[in-house]
């Protein structure tokens, strides 16, 4: 019986692939927030970031951000360090460890199109993060 169920599932999956993909039906997913892939550069706040780059790529409703920034010492909470990202559908919190000095870390949160940092030591931070935009 289990083999029959699996065979039926595989057959239905094959029919769906043939109908939706090969025939071109339902391949425009823009109504669901999924658009053609695009990429860009975010804007670094030079008041708090002395050097670096922040780039992003959006693919299938997910934004992937790669960054390599040198941050000045931040003593205030809710300090804007990066803006101009695609708008996120979530508020994401995290902590980034220093690139060259693993003893430093930067608590941050992603809010709409911005990366906001909280108090952290000066240093170089590099890495990546991702978030949903749909």
Rosetta constraint file for C-alpha pairs under 8 A:
AtomPair CA 1 CA 5 HARMONIC 6.49 0.50
AtomPair CA 2 CA 6 HARMONIC 6.28 0.50
AtomPair CA 3 CA 7 HARMONIC 5.99 0.50
AtomPair CA 4 CA 8 HARMONIC 6.09 0.50
AtomPair CA 5 CA 9 HARMONIC 6.19 0.50
AtomPair CA 6 CA 10 HARMONIC 6.16 0.50
AtomPair CA 7 CA 11 HARMONIC 6.15 0.50
AtomPair CA 8 CA 12 HARMONIC 6.21 0.50
AtomPair CA 9 CA 13 HARMONIC 6.07 0.50
AtomPair CA 10 CA 14 HARMONIC 6.12 0.50
AtomPair CA 11 CA 15 HARMONIC 6.31 0.50
AtomPair CA 12 CA 16 HARMONIC 6.23 0.50
AtomPair CA 13 CA 17 HARMONIC 6.23 0.50
AtomPair CA 14 CA 18 HARMONIC 6.18 0.50
AtomPair CA 15 CA 19 HARMONIC 6.06 0.50
AtomPair CA 16 CA 20 HARMONIC 5.78 0.50
AtomPair CA 16 CA 21 HARMONIC 7.78 0.50
AtomPair CA 17 CA 21 HARMONIC 5.33 0.50
AtomPair CA 17 CA 22 HARMONIC 6.90 0.50
AtomPair CA 18 CA 22 HARMONIC 5.19 0.50
AtomPair CA 18 CA 23 HARMONIC 6.59 0.50
AtomPair CA 19 CA 23 HARMONIC 5.40 0.50
AtomPair CA 19 CA 24 HARMONIC 7.56 0.50
AtomPair CA 19 CA 25 HARMONIC 6.72 0.50
AtomPair CA 20 CA 24 HARMONIC 5.86 0.50
AtomPair CA 20 CA 25 HARMONIC 4.67 0.50
AtomPair CA 20 CA 26 HARMONIC 5.83 0.50
AtomPair CA 20 CA 27 HARMONIC 6.97 0.50
AtomPair CA 21 CA 25 HARMONIC 6.51 0.50
AtomPair CA 21 CA 26 HARMONIC 7.67 0.50
AtomPair CA 21 CA 27 HARMONIC 6.75 0.50
AtomPair CA 29 CA 33 HARMONIC 6.85 0.50
AtomPair CA 29 CA 34 HARMONIC 5.43 0.50
AtomPair CA 29 CA 35 HARMONIC 6.89 0.50
AtomPair CA 30 CA 34 HARMONIC 4.90 0.50
AtomPair CA 30 CA 35 HARMONIC 5.25 0.50
AtomPair CA 32 CA 134 HARMONIC 7.72 0.50
AtomPair CA 33 CA 61 HARMONIC 6.66 0.50
AtomPair CA 33 CA 134 HARMONIC 5.50 0.50
AtomPair CA 34 CA 60 HARMONIC 5.41 0.50
AtomPair CA 34 CA 61 HARMONIC 5.16 0.50
AtomPair CA 34 CA 134 HARMONIC 7.35 0.50
AtomPair CA 35 CA 59 HARMONIC 7.84 0.50
AtomPair CA 35 CA 60 HARMONIC 6.82 0.50
AtomPair CA 35 CA 61 HARMONIC 7.29 0.50
AtomPair CA 36 CA 59 HARMONIC 7.30 0.50
AtomPair CA 36 CA 60 HARMONIC 7.68 0.50
AtomPair CA 37 CA 57 HARMONIC 7.20 0.50
AtomPair CA 37 CA 58 HARMONIC 5.41 0.50
AtomPair CA 37 CA 59 HARMONIC 4.81 0.50
AtomPair CA 37 CA 60 HARMONIC 7.04 0.50
AtomPair CA 38 CA 57 HARMONIC 5.77 0.50
AtomPair CA 38 CA 58 HARMONIC 5.39 0.50
AtomPair CA 38 CA 59 HARMONIC 7.11 0.50
AtomPair CA 39 CA 55 HARMONIC 7.47 0.50
AtomPair CA 39 CA 56 HARMONIC 5.45 0.50
AtomPair CA 39 CA 57 HARMONIC 4.07 0.50
AtomPair CA 39 CA 58 HARMONIC 6.03 0.50
AtomPair CA 40 CA 55 HARMONIC 5.81 0.50
AtomPair CA 40 CA 56 HARMONIC 5.53 0.50
AtomPair CA 40 CA 57 HARMONIC 6.61 0.50
AtomPair CA 41 CA 53 HARMONIC 7.71 0.50
AtomPair CA 41 CA 54 HARMONIC 5.97 0.50
AtomPair CA 41 CA 55 HARMONIC 4.42 0.50
AtomPair CA 41 CA 56 HARMONIC 6.26 0.50
AtomPair CA 41 CA 84 HARMONIC 7.84 0.50
AtomPair CA 41 CA 85 HARMONIC 7.90 0.50
AtomPair CA 42 CA 53 HARMONIC 7.91 0.50
AtomPair CA 42 CA 54 HARMONIC 5.47 0.50
AtomPair CA 42 CA 55 HARMONIC 5.83 0.50
AtomPair CA 42 CA 56 HARMONIC 7.20 0.50
AtomPair CA 42 CA 82 HARMONIC 6.63 0.50
AtomPair CA 42 CA 83 HARMONIC 5.93 0.50
AtomPair CA 42 CA 84 HARMONIC 4.92 0.50
AtomPair CA 42 CA 85 HARMONIC 5.55 0.50
AtomPair CA 43 CA 54 HARMONIC 7.47 0.50
AtomPair CA 43 CA 82 HARMONIC 5.60 0.50
AtomPair CA 43 CA 83 HARMONIC 5.10 0.50
AtomPair CA 43 CA 84 HARMONIC 5.56 0.50
AtomPair CA 43 CA 85 HARMONIC 7.98 0.50
AtomPair CA 44 CA 49 HARMONIC 6.69 0.50
AtomPair CA 44 CA 53 HARMONIC 7.51 0.50
AtomPair CA 44 CA 54 HARMONIC 7.35 0.50
AtomPair CA 44 CA 81 HARMONIC 6.02 0.50
AtomPair CA 44 CA 82 HARMONIC 4.67 0.50
AtomPair CA 44 CA 83 HARMONIC 6.57 0.50
AtomPair CA 45 CA 49 HARMONIC 5.90 0.50
AtomPair CA 45 CA 80 HARMONIC 6.86 0.50
AtomPair CA 45 CA 81 HARMONIC 4.91 0.50
AtomPair CA 45 CA 82 HARMONIC 5.75 0.50
AtomPair CA 45 CA 83 HARMONIC 7.57 0.50
AtomPair CA 46 CA 50 HARMONIC 5.79 0.50
AtomPair CA 46 CA 51 HARMONIC 7.72 0.50
AtomPair CA 46 CA 81 HARMONIC 7.77 0.50
AtomPair CA 48 CA 71 HARMONIC 5.92 0.50
AtomPair CA 48 CA 72 HARMONIC 5.32 0.50
AtomPair CA 48 CA 73 HARMONIC 7.62 0.50
AtomPair CA 48 CA 74 HARMONIC 7.20 0.50
AtomPair CA 48 CA 81 HARMONIC 6.17 0.50
AtomPair CA 49 CA 69 HARMONIC 6.68 0.50
AtomPair CA 49 CA 70 HARMONIC 5.70 0.50
AtomPair CA 49 CA 71 HARMONIC 4.41 0.50
AtomPair CA 49 CA 72 HARMONIC 5.85 0.50
AtomPair CA 49 CA 81 HARMONIC 6.59 0.50
AtomPair CA 50 CA 69 HARMONIC 7.65 0.50
AtomPair CA 50 CA 70 HARMONIC 5.66 0.50
AtomPair CA 50 CA 71 HARMONIC 6.03 0.50
AtomPair CA 50 CA 72 HARMONIC 6.58 0.50
AtomPair CA 51 CA 69 HARMONIC 5.73 0.50
AtomPair CA 51 CA 70 HARMONIC 5.23 0.50
AtomPair CA 51 CA 71 HARMONIC 7.54 0.50
AtomPair CA 52 CA 67 HARMONIC 7.52 0.50
AtomPair CA 52 CA 68 HARMONIC 5.30 0.50
AtomPair CA 52 CA 69 HARMONIC 4.07 0.50
AtomPair CA 52 CA 70 HARMONIC 6.07 0.50
AtomPair CA 53 CA 67 HARMONIC 5.74 0.50
AtomPair CA 53 CA 68 HARMONIC 5.48 0.50
AtomPair CA 53 CA 69 HARMONIC 6.05 0.50
AtomPair CA 54 CA 65 HARMONIC 6.96 0.50
AtomPair CA 54 CA 66 HARMONIC 5.81 0.50
AtomPair CA 54 CA 67 HARMONIC 4.31 0.50
AtomPair CA 54 CA 68 HARMONIC 6.51 0.50
AtomPair CA 54 CA 69 HARMONIC 7.50 0.50
AtomPair CA 54 CA 82 HARMONIC 7.93 0.50
AtomPair CA 55 CA 65 HARMONIC 5.78 0.50
AtomPair CA 55 CA 66 HARMONIC 5.45 0.50
AtomPair CA 55 CA 67 HARMONIC 6.42 0.50
AtomPair CA 56 CA 63 HARMONIC 6.60 0.50
AtomPair CA 56 CA 64 HARMONIC 5.45 0.50
AtomPair CA 56 CA 65 HARMONIC 4.32 0.50
AtomPair CA 56 CA 66 HARMONIC 6.22 0.50
AtomPair CA 56 CA 85 HARMONIC 7.33 0.50
AtomPair CA 57 CA 63 HARMONIC 5.68 0.50
AtomPair CA 57 CA 64 HARMONIC 5.30 0.50
AtomPair CA 57 CA 65 HARMONIC 6.67 0.50
AtomPair CA 58 CA 62 HARMONIC 5.54 0.50
AtomPair CA 58 CA 63 HARMONIC 4.33 0.50
AtomPair CA 58 CA 64 HARMONIC 6.25 0.50
AtomPair CA 59 CA 63 HARMONIC 6.49 0.50
AtomPair CA 59 CA 64 HARMONIC 7.94 0.50
AtomPair CA 61 CA 132 HARMONIC 5.95 0.50
AtomPair CA 61 CA 133 HARMONIC 5.48 0.50
AtomPair CA 61 CA 134 HARMONIC 5.56 0.50
AtomPair CA 62 CA 130 HARMONIC 6.76 0.50
AtomPair CA 62 CA 131 HARMONIC 5.65 0.50
AtomPair CA 62 CA 132 HARMONIC 4.53 0.50
AtomPair CA 62 CA 133 HARMONIC 5.80 0.50
AtomPair CA 62 CA 134 HARMONIC 7.64 0.50
AtomPair CA 63 CA 86 HARMONIC 7.24 0.50
AtomPair CA 63 CA 130 HARMONIC 5.41 0.50
AtomPair CA 63 CA 131 HARMONIC 5.39 0.50
AtomPair CA 63 CA 132 HARMONIC 6.17 0.50
AtomPair CA 63 CA 133 HARMONIC 6.62 0.50
AtomPair CA 64 CA 128 HARMONIC 7.14 0.50
AtomPair CA 64 CA 129 HARMONIC 6.00 0.50
AtomPair CA 64 CA 130 HARMONIC 4.41 0.50
AtomPair CA 64 CA 131 HARMONIC 6.85 0.50
AtomPair CA 65 CA 128 HARMONIC 5.34 0.50
AtomPair CA 65 CA 129 HARMONIC 5.30 0.50
AtomPair CA 65 CA 130 HARMONIC 5.97 0.50
AtomPair CA 66 CA 126 HARMONIC 7.66 0.50
AtomPair CA 66 CA 127 HARMONIC 5.90 0.50
AtomPair CA 66 CA 128 HARMONIC 4.38 0.50
AtomPair CA 66 CA 129 HARMONIC 6.82 0.50
AtomPair CA 67 CA 125 HARMONIC 7.70 0.50
AtomPair CA 67 CA 126 HARMONIC 5.31 0.50
AtomPair CA 67 CA 127 HARMONIC 5.56 0.50
AtomPair CA 67 CA 128 HARMONIC 6.08 0.50
AtomPair CA 68 CA 124 HARMONIC 7.18 0.50
AtomPair CA 68 CA 125 HARMONIC 5.81 0.50
AtomPair CA 68 CA 126 HARMONIC 4.09 0.50
AtomPair CA 68 CA 127 HARMONIC 6.63 0.50
AtomPair CA 69 CA 124 HARMONIC 5.67 0.50
AtomPair CA 69 CA 125 HARMONIC 5.40 0.50
AtomPair CA 69 CA 126 HARMONIC 6.22 0.50
AtomPair CA 70 CA 122 HARMONIC 7.41 0.50
AtomPair CA 70 CA 123 HARMONIC 5.44 0.50
AtomPair CA 70 CA 124 HARMONIC 4.15 0.50
AtomPair CA 70 CA 125 HARMONIC 6.15 0.50
AtomPair CA 71 CA 121 HARMONIC 7.94 0.50
AtomPair CA 71 CA 122 HARMONIC 5.29 0.50
AtomPair CA 71 CA 123 HARMONIC 5.43 0.50
AtomPair CA 71 CA 124 HARMONIC 6.20 0.50
AtomPair CA 71 CA 125 HARMONIC 7.35 0.50
AtomPair CA 72 CA 121 HARMONIC 7.27 0.50
AtomPair CA 72 CA 122 HARMONIC 4.50 0.50
AtomPair CA 72 CA 123 HARMONIC 6.75 0.50
AtomPair CA 73 CA 119 HARMONIC 7.54 0.50
AtomPair CA 73 CA 120 HARMONIC 6.00 0.50
AtomPair CA 73 CA 121 HARMONIC 4.75 0.50
AtomPair CA 73 CA 122 HARMONIC 4.04 0.50
AtomPair CA 73 CA 123 HARMONIC 7.66 0.50
AtomPair CA 74 CA 79 HARMONIC 7.54 0.50
AtomPair CA 74 CA 117 HARMONIC 7.81 0.50
AtomPair CA 74 CA 118 HARMONIC 6.89 0.50
AtomPair CA 74 CA 119 HARMONIC 4.81 0.50
AtomPair CA 74 CA 120 HARMONIC 5.24 0.50
AtomPair CA 74 CA 121 HARMONIC 6.50 0.50
AtomPair CA 74 CA 122 HARMONIC 7.16 0.50
AtomPair CA 75 CA 118 HARMONIC 7.42 0.50
AtomPair CA 75 CA 119 HARMONIC 4.65 0.50
AtomPair CA 75 CA 120 HARMONIC 6.77 0.50
AtomPair CA 76 CA 118 HARMONIC 6.42 0.50
AtomPair CA 76 CA 119 HARMONIC 5.68 0.50
AtomPair CA 77 CA 117 HARMONIC 6.91 0.50
AtomPair CA 77 CA 118 HARMONIC 4.47 0.50
AtomPair CA 77 CA 119 HARMONIC 5.89 0.50
AtomPair CA 78 CA 116 HARMONIC 5.54 0.50
AtomPair CA 78 CA 117 HARMONIC 5.76 0.50
AtomPair CA 78 CA 118 HARMONIC 5.53 0.50
AtomPair CA 79 CA 116 HARMONIC 5.29 0.50
AtomPair CA 79 CA 117 HARMONIC 5.10 0.50
AtomPair CA 79 CA 118 HARMONIC 6.20 0.50
AtomPair CA 80 CA 114 HARMONIC 6.98 0.50
AtomPair CA 80 CA 115 HARMONIC 6.27 0.50
AtomPair CA 80 CA 116 HARMONIC 4.58 0.50
AtomPair CA 80 CA 117 HARMONIC 6.37 0.50
AtomPair CA 81 CA 114 HARMONIC 7.69 0.50
AtomPair CA 81 CA 115 HARMONIC 6.01 0.50
AtomPair CA 81 CA 116 HARMONIC 5.88 0.50
AtomPair CA 81 CA 117 HARMONIC 6.56 0.50
AtomPair CA 82 CA 114 HARMONIC 5.56 0.50
AtomPair CA 82 CA 115 HARMONIC 5.03 0.50
AtomPair CA 82 CA 116 HARMONIC 7.11 0.50
AtomPair CA 83 CA 113 HARMONIC 5.72 0.50
AtomPair CA 83 CA 114 HARMONIC 4.29 0.50
AtomPair CA 83 CA 115 HARMONIC 6.38 0.50
AtomPair CA 84 CA 113 HARMONIC 5.54 0.50
AtomPair CA 84 CA 114 HARMONIC 6.58 0.50
AtomPair CA 85 CA 113 HARMONIC 4.62 0.50
AtomPair CA 85 CA 114 HARMONIC 6.44 0.50
AtomPair CA 86 CA 112 HARMONIC 7.74 0.50
AtomPair CA 86 CA 113 HARMONIC 5.67 0.50
AtomPair CA 86 CA 133 HARMONIC 7.06 0.50
AtomPair CA 87 CA 112 HARMONIC 4.75 0.50
AtomPair CA 87 CA 113 HARMONIC 4.66 0.50
AtomPair CA 87 CA 133 HARMONIC 6.03 0.50
AtomPair CA 88 CA 110 HARMONIC 7.82 0.50
AtomPair CA 88 CA 111 HARMONIC 7.12 0.50
AtomPair CA 88 CA 112 HARMONIC 4.87 0.50
AtomPair CA 88 CA 113 HARMONIC 6.47 0.50
AtomPair CA 88 CA 131 HARMONIC 6.57 0.50
AtomPair CA 88 CA 132 HARMONIC 5.92 0.50
AtomPair CA 88 CA 133 HARMONIC 4.56 0.50
AtomPair CA 88 CA 134 HARMONIC 7.56 0.50
AtomPair CA 89 CA 112 HARMONIC 6.97 0.50
AtomPair CA 89 CA 131 HARMONIC 7.97 0.50
AtomPair CA 89 CA 132 HARMONIC 6.06 0.50
AtomPair CA 89 CA 133 HARMONIC 5.21 0.50
AtomPair CA 89 CA 134 HARMONIC 6.21 0.50
AtomPair CA 90 CA 110 HARMONIC 7.90 0.50
AtomPair CA 90 CA 111 HARMONIC 7.39 0.50
AtomPair CA 90 CA 112 HARMONIC 7.42 0.50
AtomPair CA 90 CA 131 HARMONIC 7.55 0.50
AtomPair CA 90 CA 132 HARMONIC 7.16 0.50
AtomPair CA 91 CA 109 HARMONIC 6.78 0.50
AtomPair CA 91 CA 110 HARMONIC 5.45 0.50
AtomPair CA 91 CA 111 HARMONIC 5.19 0.50
AtomPair CA 91 CA 112 HARMONIC 7.14 0.50
AtomPair CA 92 CA 109 HARMONIC 5.35 0.50
AtomPair CA 92 CA 110 HARMONIC 5.01 0.50
AtomPair CA 92 CA 111 HARMONIC 7.13 0.50
AtomPair CA 92 CA 131 HARMONIC 7.88 0.50
AtomPair CA 93 CA 107 HARMONIC 7.65 0.50
AtomPair CA 93 CA 108 HARMONIC 5.89 0.50
AtomPair CA 93 CA 109 HARMONIC 4.22 0.50
AtomPair CA 93 CA 110 HARMONIC 6.45 0.50
AtomPair CA 94 CA 107 HARMONIC 5.87 0.50
AtomPair CA 94 CA 108 HARMONIC 5.49 0.50
AtomPair CA 94 CA 109 HARMONIC 6.12 0.50
AtomPair CA 95 CA 105 HARMONIC 6.44 0.50
AtomPair CA 95 CA 106 HARMONIC 5.42 0.50
AtomPair CA 95 CA 107 HARMONIC 4.23 0.50
AtomPair CA 95 CA 108 HARMONIC 5.93 0.50
AtomPair CA 96 CA 105 HARMONIC 5.38 0.50
AtomPair CA 96 CA 106 HARMONIC 5.07 0.50
AtomPair CA 96 CA 107 HARMONIC 6.38 0.50
AtomPair CA 96 CA 108 HARMONIC 7.56 0.50
AtomPair CA 96 CA 125 HARMONIC 6.99 0.50
AtomPair CA 96 CA 127 HARMONIC 7.88 0.50
AtomPair CA 97 CA 101 HARMONIC 7.89 0.50
AtomPair CA 97 CA 102 HARMONIC 5.84 0.50
AtomPair CA 97 CA 103 HARMONIC 7.50 0.50
AtomPair CA 97 CA 104 HARMONIC 6.06 0.50
AtomPair CA 97 CA 105 HARMONIC 4.25 0.50
AtomPair CA 97 CA 106 HARMONIC 6.45 0.50
AtomPair CA 97 CA 125 HARMONIC 6.66 0.50
AtomPair CA 98 CA 102 HARMONIC 5.02 0.50
AtomPair CA 98 CA 103 HARMONIC 6.97 0.50
AtomPair CA 98 CA 104 HARMONIC 5.26 0.50
AtomPair CA 98 CA 105 HARMONIC 5.46 0.50
AtomPair CA 98 CA 106 HARMONIC 7.60 0.50
AtomPair CA 98 CA 123 HARMONIC 6.59 0.50
AtomPair CA 98 CA 124 HARMONIC 5.78 0.50
AtomPair CA 98 CA 125 HARMONIC 4.66 0.50
AtomPair CA 98 CA 126 HARMONIC 7.08 0.50
AtomPair CA 99 CA 123 HARMONIC 7.96 0.50
AtomPair CA 99 CA 124 HARMONIC 5.54 0.50
AtomPair CA 99 CA 125 HARMONIC 4.83 0.50
AtomPair CA 99 CA 126 HARMONIC 5.50 0.50
AtomPair CA 99 CA 127 HARMONIC 7.98 0.50
AtomPair CA 100 CA 123 HARMONIC 7.76 0.50
AtomPair CA 100 CA 124 HARMONIC 6.39 0.50
AtomPair CA 100 CA 125 HARMONIC 7.69 0.50
AtomPair CA 101 CA 123 HARMONIC 7.46 0.50
AtomPair CA 101 CA 124 HARMONIC 7.74 0.50
AtomPair CA 104 CA 120 HARMONIC 7.37 0.50
AtomPair CA 104 CA 121 HARMONIC 6.14 0.50
AtomPair CA 104 CA 123 HARMONIC 7.58 0.50
AtomPair CA 105 CA 120 HARMONIC 6.38 0.50
AtomPair CA 105 CA 121 HARMONIC 7.12 0.50
AtomPair CA 106 CA 117 HARMONIC 6.77 0.50
AtomPair CA 106 CA 118 HARMONIC 6.84 0.50
AtomPair CA 106 CA 119 HARMONIC 7.04 0.50
AtomPair CA 106 CA 120 HARMONIC 5.02 0.50
AtomPair CA 106 CA 121 HARMONIC 7.31 0.50
AtomPair CA 107 CA 117 HARMONIC 5.93 0.50
AtomPair CA 107 CA 118 HARMONIC 5.49 0.50
AtomPair CA 107 CA 119 HARMONIC 7.24 0.50
AtomPair CA 107 CA 120 HARMONIC 7.14 0.50
AtomPair CA 108 CA 115 HARMONIC 6.75 0.50
AtomPair CA 108 CA 116 HARMONIC 5.47 0.50
AtomPair CA 108 CA 117 HARMONIC 4.23 0.50
AtomPair CA 108 CA 118 HARMONIC 5.86 0.50
AtomPair CA 109 CA 115 HARMONIC 5.85 0.50
AtomPair CA 109 CA 116 HARMONIC 5.33 0.50
AtomPair CA 109 CA 117 HARMONIC 6.55 0.50
AtomPair CA 110 CA 114 HARMONIC 5.77 0.50
AtomPair CA 110 CA 115 HARMONIC 4.64 0.50
AtomPair CA 110 CA 116 HARMONIC 6.23 0.50
AtomPair CA 111 CA 115 HARMONIC 6.42 0.50
AtomPair CA 111 CA 116 HARMONIC 7.26 0.50
